[in-house]
């Protein structure tokens, strides 16, 4: 199926390529986070798409270092929330209190009012505390004392969680998981990367020396430019066919939601933009289906009987043929 003449005209929208800046960001992050190149690509892709990220892995593999490096390199205001079982919503959102001296209600904003919020060990917070993130992540605002307060823009949540079989963790509900554009794993670095890490003495010293490469205004510009990237109707249909194949799969109790489909297309546009393209190709959709959808599929209530979602996603991706698009003119 070729791209029509009209479509060819549509994709000639002016989009400033991010590729050089992306390469600089990737190289700078690699100086403090050893290995994990694919995870770094995905995190930056989610940022350009304007979506939140959940990193699930064991402690000590560099999740927090990655978040802090991105905040430094992009000049974003950063707040950190360390989740514990006694964390309260007010510890995240802030609160309203009566000031006797002024005779007025004073609002003290919490750490959620930052351009980037690092949420460490999200699943160690109670369900009550976890619910404090729902409005902020979906609507970009917080309600305190019946008054709505907009959050800074850009607003980006990068959360980490321990594997669910760890003690002292609470499972994240489907409504909260659906707020995250991507769920990724870092894994252990290769032997070569661990040797480099040991030789460098870890990444903390290098982290302190990182200088901003871009600004929050640049991030907003990237997000606007990525929205202009063209998606052929055949690729939209391809994404829908993948979602329907998962929804009808006998081992998938609940497939991707319409919001998951929108998230996949947003991420595909961001990936294309990062690589300097003004149009999405089938590989963008195939490459991002796993990190965008794996956490949105309903999970077994028994953490020890976890369904191998990546295997099911691979099965569906192999069954549904990708469209063959003509080269854009």
N, C-alpha and C positions, 0 to 999 in steps of 0.2 A: 504494500500500500504506500504510494508516494505522497509527499506533501503537496497540496494543491498550490496553484499560483498565488491565490489569496493568502494562504498560510505562509508562503514564502515571503510575502510582503509584510505580514504581521510580525515575523520574527526579526525584522530589520529594525527593531526598536533600539534606541541608544542605551547601552548598558556598559558602564565602566567596569572593565575586568578587575577582579580582585586577586587574580593569580599571584602577582608579585608580592603583595602584602601577605597573602596566605602563606606563601613559601617562607617569608621572613618570620611570621608567627610560628610556623611549624618548627623552623630551625631554632628559634629562641626557646621554645618550650622543650625541645629535645635536649637542651643544655642543662635542664634541671629535672626533667622526667625522662628516665632512660628507658628506651624502648616504647612500646605502646603507640606506635605511629598511627595505626588504624583507629584506635580510640581517640587520639588527638584530632584526627580528621573529622570523626563523627561529632565530637563535642563542638568544634568550630562550625560545622555544618548546622547543628541545632541552633547555635547562637545566631547565625546569619538568617536562619528560618524564623527566628523569634520564638523558639520553643524551649521548654525547660528540659533538664537532663537528670536522669537517675542513674547513678553508678553503683552497681551491686558487685561486691567482691569482699574478700577477706581483708582484715586490717593490715596496714603496712605496705601496700603495693603502690602507693603514690597518688591516691585519690585527692587528698587535701592539697598536696603540693601542686598538682595539675590545676586545681581551681585557683589557688593563690597566684600561680604564674600567669594565668589568663587575665586575672584582675589587674595585675601589675602592668602587663604588656598593653592592655587596652585602656588603662587609666580609669577603671571603673571604681566607684565607691563600693567597698566590700564590707558586709557584715557576716558574722559567723554565729550560727546557732548550734550549740552542742546539745543534742537531744538526750534526755534522761527520763526515767519513769515519772519523776515529780515535776516535769516541765508543765507550765500552765499556758493557755492561750495568750494571757496578758504579757508573758515573758517574750512573746514573739511579736504580737501586734502593738503592744502599748496599752495605755488605759487613760480614762478621763477621771479627774479628781477635782474636788472643790478647793480652790485657793482662798483661804480666809482673808488674807491680806488684800487681795485684789477684789474679793467678792464675786468671783467668776469661776466658771469651769475651765480648768487647764488640761490640755491634752498632751500627754507625754508619749511620743511615738517610739515604737519598739524597733528592733533590728530589721524588721521586714521592709522598712523605708530606706532601702539602699538599691543602687543599680544592679548589684549582684549580691545574692544571698547564698552563702554556703551553709547547707544544712547537714551537719555531720550525724551519721547513724540515725536517720529519720525513723527507722522502725523500732528504735528504743523509746520513742515518745509514745505516750498513751493515745488511744483514738481521739480523746478530747483535744489534746494538743495538736495532733495531726490535722484535725479539722480546721485549725486556724489558717492553714495554707490554702484552702480550697478557693475562697473568694479572690484572694490575691493572685493566685496562679491563673485563674480563669478570666477575671475581669480587670485585673491590674489596679485594684482599689481595695481599701480596707474600711470597714464600718466600725466606728467607735462612738458609743453613746448616741446611737441612731443617726449619726452623721457620716457621710461617705467622704473618704479622703483618697485622692488619686495617688498612686505610687510613682516614683521617678521613672523616666523613660531614658534608655531601655531599662526594663526590669527582667531579671533573669535569675532563676533558681537552679542551682546545681546541688543536688542532694546525693548523699551516699547512704547505702544501707548494707548491713551485714547479711550474709546468707540466712535464710529464714530458720534453718535448723539450729542456729546459735541460741544460747540461753538468753532470756531477758528481752526478747524481741516480740513486737506485735505485727501481725500481717497488715500490709497496707490494703485498704478497701479498693474495689474496682474504680470507684469514682475518683479516688486520689491518683491511682496509677494512670488513669486516662488523662490526667492533667499534664503528664510528662510526655514530651514529644518522642524522646528516645530513652531506652534503657540499655546500658552497655556494661561490659565487663572489661576490666583491665588485664587480669591474669598475671602470672609471674613473668618477669622479663627473661629474655634469653640469657644463656651463660655469658656471652660476650657483653651484653648490656649490663649484667650484674658486675662483671669485672670492671667495666668503665665506671660504674657507680662507686665501687669500692675505691678505685684509684682516685676519683674526684672527692672522696670523703662524703658522699651524699650530695644532695642538691640544695641544701639549705644556704650555703655560702653563695652559690650562684644565684639563688632566688633573690637574695638581698641586692644583687648587682643588676638585676633586670631593669631596663629603662622602657618607658612607654613607646610603643610603635604606632599606636593609633589612639583615638579618643572615643568617648561615648557618642559624640556626634557622628564619628565615622561609622560606628556600629549601626546607628539609626539609618545612615545613608546606605549601608550595605543591605539592610533589611528592605528598604524601599526599592533599591535596584533589583534585588533578587525577585521581588514580586513581579517585575516586568518580563521575566524570562518566559518564553513561549512554551506551551505544552500542547502537542498535537492531540486532537480528539481521539485518535487511535490509542494513545497512551492513557488517556483518561478511562477509556473503556477497558484497557488492559488492567489498570489498577482495580476497577470495579469487579472484573472477572476473578482476580486473585482474592478479593475480599469475599465474594460469594462462594468460591471454592472452599475457603476456610470455614465459612459459616455452615456449610453443608457437610463438612468433614465429620466422619463418625466419631473421631476421638477429640473433637473440639466442642465442648459444651457451649461456648459463647465466642463468636468470631469478632473481627474488627468492627467497630462502630463507624457511623458516618464521620465522626470527628477524627477517627483514625485514618480514614481515607483522605480527608482534608490535610491531615498532618503529613501523610506520605507525599502528597503532591507538593506541599510547601517545602519539605525537606529535599525533594528531587530538584526543585527550582534552585534552592540554595546550593546544592552540590554542583549543578551546572554552572551557576554564577561563579563559584569559587574557582572553577577550572577555566574560566574565561569564555564560556559558551553562552549564547543568547537563547538557547533552546535545550529542552530536556531530551535525553536519549533513553531507550529502554533500559540500559545498564544502570542509569540513575535510580529507576524504580526498583529494579531487582536487587541492587546493592543495599538499598535502604529499607526494604520490606522487613528484614529481621529486626534491626534495632528499633524501628518505629512500631512494630506490631507485636513483638514477642511478649511484652509485659501486659498487653491489653487482652490477651486470651485468658479465659477463666482458668484458674489453677485448681488443682486437687486440694481439698481441705486438709489432707494429710501431707505435711511438708516432706516426709520421707518417701512419698510416692509422686514426686514431681514429674510432670509430663515433659518429655524432651521436645520442647517447642521448636527448636531450630531444625530438628529432623523433619517435623511435620511441615514447617515452612519450606524447607528444601524440596520436599515431596510435591507440594503445591506449585512451587516455582518451576519445577521440571515438567509438571503436567500441563500447565497453562502456557501456550506458546506466546512469546513476545512478538509484537508487531514488527514488521520490517518497514522502516521508514526511509524514504528517499532523502538524499543529502539536501540540506537547505541551499537555496540559491543565493 
